[in-house]
Amino acid sequence: MTETTALRLAGRDALALLHRISTNALADLTPGQCRATLFCDFRGRLLHRAVVGAGSDGALWLFRDDAPGAELAAFLDRHVFRDDVRIEDRSHELPVAVAAGGAAPAPGTMTERAGIPTAVLAPDDEALTLGAQAPAGDDQARTRQRILAGRPGHGHEIVETFTPFEVGLAHEVHLDKGCYTGQETLMRLVTYQSVKRRLARVKGPGAVPAPPAGLTAEGRPAGILTRAVRDGAGWIGLAVIRNDACEAGHPLEIAGGGRTEPPEPLPARRPLGRG
């Protein structure tokens, strides 16, 4: 069973801290609103992603449905110096899951009951249910759902191998918000149009390959298969693939044996800001 994250941040400097160290603009977040943001290293490579919601009591909540809270809590704590910020890991009390249909919050909002969040829906994302309402489900079914939705996840696409622009998360990077870790590198990638890879859905026949696995096109490196799961008589997965290999539309060879059908590039996203 995949562990999930629910962190509560309190203190007068909590919002300023998150705005300062992550990619999205959060300084104007007001109670009842939510936004997804990313945490990168100095190279602009991905470390963490979370949906940030502002509570009615002034606290901030960070949620994710595919990774435990302890590592993110420790990461945040390393950035707290003389700031008035208190971090509580409430992950065991508030399990997080993708909503299985039914009513969802309005995009960009978080709902609460008696001061405890019950659901969030970040812009251009899927709704998450929290606490006792979080539906149960097996990991294989969740993985397949995530692949079909083209949602990058921790430990697969949200890893230090990739930047946000390579895995379909450009829309969670704000180019006008000022300095944060990785900002200079990400800005250069945009300025010089240097993003050479993109997220794609792939599938193939036979046994499910074991990711991460290298992909080649006519013997040349073409990308990385990041996850795969059984789909009928074959398998379906996500991969980060060079733009030219996506555009060529040819099958790709998988390291260790097997091949994909022609990759299906996922829709490109644009960073926020700069017109």
N, C-alpha and C positions, 0 to 999 in steps of 0.2 A: 504494500500500500504506500503510495507516494505521500511523503510528509509535505505540509503546506505552511505558509507564513502568515501570521497576523501580529504585527508589532504596533505598540502604542507609544507615541512620543509626546511627552508633556513638557511644559516650560516655555518661557517667553521667546527663546531663541530657536525653537524646534523648526519652525517654517523657514527661517533664514538659513539654518544649517542645510536643510534639504535642497533649498534653492541654490545654495552656494556650491554643493558638491555633485549635483546631478545635471542631466542634459536638458531637461524641460524647464520652462518658466513656471515657477510655483508661487512666487511672491504674492500674487493676487488671489490665491485660493481662499475662498470664504466658506463658512460652515455649510455643509450639505453638498459641496462640490468635490469632484475627484479628477485626477489626471494621472496618466502613466508616465513614468520617468525612468531613465537609465543611469547606471553608475559605471564609469569607464576607468581604465588605467591611463597613464600619461600618453600612451600610444593611440588612444581612442578605441582600444579593444574592450569588449564587453565583460563586465564582472557580474552585475546584477540588474534585474528589472523589477519594478514594483508599481502597483497602483496606489497612489497616495490619496487618501480621503480626509477631509476636514470635518471633525465632529462638532456637535452643537456645544460641547463643553470647552472648546478651544484646543482639544488634543488632536493630534494627527495620527492616522492609521496607515500602515503599509501592508499590502496584501499581495500574495502570489500563490498560485494553485499548484505549482510544480517543483517546489524546493523548500527545505526546512528553514525556520527563522533564525537559528543560532548564528549561522555564518553572516547573514545580512546584519543582524544586531551587532556582532563583533566589528564588522566593517564600519558601521555608523559610529560605534563607540570610539574607534580610533581617531575620528575626526572631531570629537568633542574635547575641547581644551578648557577654557574658562566659560564656555557657553552654558546657559541655563537650559539644559536638555536632560530629560530622564527617559530612559528606554526600558520598556516592559515587553517581554516576549509572551504574548497571549496565544501563541499558536495552538497549544493543546486545548484551549477553551473554545477557540473559534476556527474550526476546520474550514478550508476554503475550497470551493469547487466551481467549475463552469456550470451555469444555470441550465437545468434540463427543461427548457420551455417555460411556459407560464408568464405571468406578469414580470416585467423587468423595470428597473429604474429608468428615468430619462437619461439619455447620453450625457456624461459628464457629472453625474450626481451619485451620492451615497445616501441610502436610507438607514434609519436607526429605529430602535425600539428601546425605550427607557435608557437612552444614552449608549446603547450597544449597537454597532453596525450590523445590518442584516443583509445588505446587498450593495454592490457597486457596479457601475458601468462606465468605464473610461471611454472617451471619444475614440471611434474606430476600433473598438475592442469587443470582446464578448462579456456578457454579464456574469459576475461572480456572486454566488450565494455564500453566506457566512454563518457559522455556528450550527445549531441544530437543524437548520434548513438545508445544509449542504448535502446533496444527494450522494449516496454511496455508488461505487462503480469500480470495475477492475482496471488495472493499469493498461492492459492491451487495448481495451475499448477507448480509454482516454487518449492513448497515443494515436490511435486511428482517427479519432475525432479531431485531434490537434493537427494532424497531417492534412486531413481534408480541408480544414479551415485555413491552412497555411500559417499557423501560429508558431513562431519560434519559441523554444523552451530552454530552461536552464539545463546545463550539462550536455547539450546537443548543439544548438545554434547560439545560445547565449553563453559563450565561452570566450576565453582570451584569444582564440584563433581568429575571431571575426570582429569587424566594426558594425555599428548599427546599420550602416548603409548597405551592407552585404547580406543582411538577413531580414530585410523588410521592416526595419524599425526606424527609418529616417523621420517619420512623422512624429516621433517622440524626442527629436532633437530640435532645439530652438536656436537659430543662428544669431538672434539679436539680444540674448539675455546676458551677455558678458562672460566672464571667466569661470571655468570649472575644469576639473581634471579631464584632460583629453581634448579640450575645446580647440586648441591651436591645430592639432592634427586633423580633426574633423573638418575644420574650416578650410584647410589646405585641400583636402579631398574634394570638397565642393568647388572651391575656386578653380582648381586645375582639372576638374572633371576626371579624377583619378580612380574612381571606383570601378574596378575591373571584374567584380564578381557579383552575382545576385542569387536570391533564393528561388528554387524551382521545386516543383513536385515531380517525382520520378516513380516509375513502377516497372515491374519485370516479372517474368515467369519463374516458376520453381521455388527453391528454398529461399527463405528470408536471409539476405546477407547480414553480416554483423558489422554495424557501424561503430566508430568512424572507419570509412574505407575510401581509399583513393579512387578517383574516376579518371579515365583517360579517353582521348579521342584520337584514333589513328596513332596510338603510341605516345601521344603527348599529354602531359598533365592537364586535366580539364576541370577538376573540382573535387569535392569531398562529400560523400554520402554521410549525412549526419544522424539519420534515424530511419528505421524501417520496421514494418509490422505486416503480419499476414493479411492478405486481402483476397478472399476466394481461393482460386488455385494458384495465385501468385503472391505478390507483395506490393506494397506502396510505401513511399518514403519521401523525405525531404533531403535536399542537397544544396550546397552552395557551389555554383558552377560559373566558370568564366563566361563573360558576356558573349564572346565569339562562339563558344561551344553551344550556348543556348540558341543563338541566332542560326547556327548551321542546321539545327534540327535533326541531328543524326543520333543513333543509339550510342551509348557510352559503355566502355568496358569497366568492370569492377575489379579492383585488386583482390586477388585470391580466387577469382573465377566468377563467371556470370556476366550478364550485361543488362542494361536498362533499355526501355523503349525511349524514343526521343523525349527529352525533358520538356516539361511544361512550365515556362517561366511564370512566376507569380507577379501580380501587378506591382509596378514600381511605385514607391512612396516618395514624397517630397518633404524635406525638412521644413519646419515652421520658420516664419520670419523672412526678412529680405524680400518682401513683395511677393 
